[in-house]
Protein backbone atom coordinates (compact mmCIF):
# COMPACT_ATOMS: atom_id res chain seq x y z
CA UNK A 1 0.00 0.00 0.00
CA UNK A 2 1.31 3.42 -0.97
CA UNK A 3 0.90 6.23 1.66
CA UNK A 4 1.46 9.19 -0.63
CA UNK A 5 3.75 10.99 1.83
CA UNK A 6 7.45 11.57 1.44
CA UNK A 7 9.92 10.36 4.03
CA UNK A 8 11.04 13.96 4.62
CA UNK A 9 7.46 15.08 5.34
CA UNK A 10 6.91 12.09 7.63
CA UNK A 11 10.15 12.80 9.50
CA UNK A 12 9.13 16.46 9.91
CA UNK A 13 5.74 15.45 11.23
CA UNK A 14 7.24 12.97 13.67
CA UNK A 15 9.69 15.58 14.97
CA UNK A 16 7.00 18.24 15.49
CA UNK A 17 4.20 16.04 16.80
CA UNK A 18 5.61 15.63 20.33
CA UNK A 19 6.14 19.39 20.66
CA UNK A 20 2.51 20.28 20.02
CA UNK A 21 1.45 18.31 23.09
CA UNK A 22 4.22 19.63 25.30
CA UNK A 23 3.24 21.98 28.11
CA UNK A 24 6.11 24.33 27.14
CA UNK A 25 5.15 24.63 23.49
CA UNK A 26 1.65 25.93 22.81
CA UNK A 27 0.33 26.31 19.26
CA UNK A 28 3.79 26.74 17.78
CA UNK A 29 4.91 29.43 20.24
CA UNK A 30 7.11 28.97 23.30
CA UNK A 31 5.33 29.43 26.61
CA UNK A 32 6.60 31.12 29.75
CA UNK A 33 8.46 28.69 32.01
CA UNK A 34 11.34 28.97 34.48
CA UNK A 35 14.33 30.36 32.61
CA UNK A 36 12.25 32.08 29.90
CA UNK A 37 13.23 35.61 28.94
CA UNK A 38 9.92 37.49 28.85
CA UNK A 39 8.79 40.95 27.75
CA UNK A 40 5.39 42.28 28.80
CA UNK A 41 3.37 45.45 28.53
CA UNK A 42 1.36 46.10 31.67
CA UNK A 43 -0.86 48.51 33.51
CA UNK A 44 -1.12 48.31 37.30
CA UNK A 45 -4.32 49.47 39.02
CA UNK A 46 -4.60 49.83 42.81
CA UNK A 47 -7.80 50.97 44.47
CA UNK A 48 -9.23 51.86 41.03
CA UNK A 49 -6.30 54.14 40.08
CA UNK A 50 -3.52 53.54 37.57
CA UNK A 51 -0.32 53.33 39.64
CA UNK A 52 2.15 52.26 36.95
CA UNK A 53 2.18 51.35 33.28
CA UNK A 54 4.62 50.47 30.52
CA UNK A 55 2.60 52.61 28.08
CA UNK A 56 4.96 54.91 26.22
CA UNK A 57 7.98 52.91 27.39
CA UNK A 58 9.68 49.74 26.18
CA UNK A 59 8.11 46.52 27.48
CA UNK A 60 9.23 45.25 30.88
CA UNK A 61 11.74 42.43 30.48
CA UNK A 62 12.44 39.80 33.11
CA UNK A 63 13.64 36.21 33.52
CA UNK A 64 10.86 33.87 34.69
CA UNK A 65 11.69 32.14 37.96
CA UNK A 66 14.38 34.65 38.95
CA UNK A 67 12.18 36.64 41.36
CA UNK A 68 12.66 39.84 39.36
CA UNK A 69 8.94 40.63 39.54
CA UNK A 70 6.46 40.10 42.37
CA UNK A 71 5.65 36.43 43.06
CA UNK A 72 1.91 36.59 42.32
CA UNK A 73 2.43 38.13 38.89
CA UNK A 74 5.25 35.74 38.00
CA UNK A 75 3.10 32.76 38.99
CA UNK A 76 0.12 34.01 36.95
CA UNK A 77 2.23 34.49 33.79
CA UNK A 78 3.60 30.92 33.76
CA UNK A 79 2.23 29.01 30.77
CA UNK A 80 1.27 32.08 28.71
CA UNK A 81 2.72 32.73 25.25
CA UNK A 82 3.44 35.70 23.01
CA UNK A 83 0.20 37.55 22.20
CA UNK A 84 -1.67 36.34 25.30
CA UNK A 85 -3.44 39.00 27.34
CA UNK A 86 -4.44 38.45 30.95
CA UNK A 87 -5.92 40.31 33.88
CA UNK A 88 -4.13 39.31 37.06
CA UNK A 89 -5.26 40.02 40.61
CA UNK A 90 -2.41 39.75 43.12
CA UNK A 91 -3.31 39.68 46.83
CA UNK A 92 -0.96 41.46 49.28
CA UNK A 93 0.61 38.17 50.39
CA UNK A 94 1.86 37.54 46.82
CA UNK A 95 2.69 41.18 46.13
CA UNK A 96 4.38 43.56 48.54
CA UNK A 97 3.15 41.76 51.64
CA UNK A 98 0.75 42.76 54.38
CA UNK A 99 1.29 45.92 56.37
CA UNK A 100 3.80 45.24 59.15
CA UNK A 101 2.96 47.29 62.26
CA UNK A 102 6.59 46.93 63.42
CA UNK A 103 7.68 48.88 60.34
CA UNK A 104 6.02 52.02 61.75
CA UNK A 105 8.55 53.61 64.07
CA UNK A 106 9.15 56.80 66.02
CA UNK A 107 12.46 58.52 65.39
CA UNK A 108 13.69 61.45 67.51
CA UNK A 109 13.05 64.72 65.67
CA UNK A 110 16.63 65.84 66.37
CA UNK A 111 17.76 63.07 63.95
CA UNK A 112 16.47 65.12 61.00
CA UNK A 113 18.33 68.12 59.57
CA UNK A 114 15.22 69.60 57.97
CA UNK A 115 12.71 68.67 60.69
CA UNK A 116 10.79 71.97 60.52
CA UNK A 117 9.96 71.49 56.83
CA UNK A 118 8.67 67.94 57.19
CA UNK A 119 4.98 67.19 56.62
CA UNK A 120 2.87 64.04 56.96
CA UNK A 121 2.74 62.11 53.68
CA UNK A 122 6.15 63.17 52.44
CA UNK A 123 8.87 60.63 51.67
CA UNK A 124 12.21 60.70 53.44
CA UNK A 125 15.35 58.83 52.54
CA UNK A 126 18.17 57.73 54.75
CA UNK A 127 20.49 54.86 55.49
CA UNK A 128 20.40 51.95 57.86
CA UNK A 129 24.13 51.29 57.96
CA UNK A 130 25.07 50.93 54.30
CA UNK A 131 21.52 50.10 53.18
CA UNK A 132 19.45 52.95 51.69
CA UNK A 133 15.93 53.18 53.13
CA UNK A 134 12.82 55.17 52.28
CA UNK A 135 9.90 55.89 54.56
CA UNK A 136 6.69 57.90 54.61
CA UNK A 137 6.18 60.51 57.31
CA UNK A 138 3.04 59.57 59.24
CA UNK A 139 3.06 62.10 62.10
CA UNK A 140 5.25 64.84 63.53
CA UNK A 141 5.55 66.42 66.95
CA UNK A 142 8.29 68.37 68.71
CA UNK A 143 9.79 65.22 70.23
CA UNK A 144 9.68 62.71 67.37
CA UNK A 145 8.69 61.83 63.80
CA UNK A 146 6.62 58.72 63.11
CA UNK A 147 7.82 56.96 59.95
CA UNK A 148 6.26 54.10 58.01
CA UNK A 149 8.92 51.87 56.44
CA UNK A 150 6.38 49.56 54.77
CA UNK A 151 6.45 49.48 50.97
CA UNK A 152 3.83 51.98 49.70
CA UNK A 153 1.89 49.07 48.13
CA UNK A 154 2.05 46.81 51.20
CA UNK A 155 -1.41 45.61 52.17
CA UNK A 156 -2.81 46.45 48.72
CA UNK A 157 -4.43 44.18 46.14
CA UNK A 158 -2.70 44.71 42.80
CA UNK A 159 -4.66 44.50 39.54
CA UNK A 160 -2.57 44.03 36.40
CA UNK A 161 -3.58 44.12 32.75
CA UNK A 162 -0.79 42.23 30.99
CA UNK A 163 0.05 41.69 27.31
CA UNK A 164 2.84 39.16 26.61
CA UNK A 165 5.07 40.71 23.93
CA UNK A 166 7.91 38.20 23.70
CA UNK A 167 8.93 34.81 25.11
CA UNK A 168 12.35 33.28 24.49
CA UNK A 169 13.16 29.93 26.01
CA UNK A 170 16.67 28.65 26.70
Secondary structure by P-SEA (a helix, b strand, c coil): ccccccaaaaaaaaaacccccccccccccccccccccccccbbbbcccccccccccccccccccccccccaaaaaaaccccccbbbbbbbcccccccccccccccccccccccccccccccbbbbbbcccbbbbbbbccccccbbbbbcccccccbbbbbbbbbcccccc
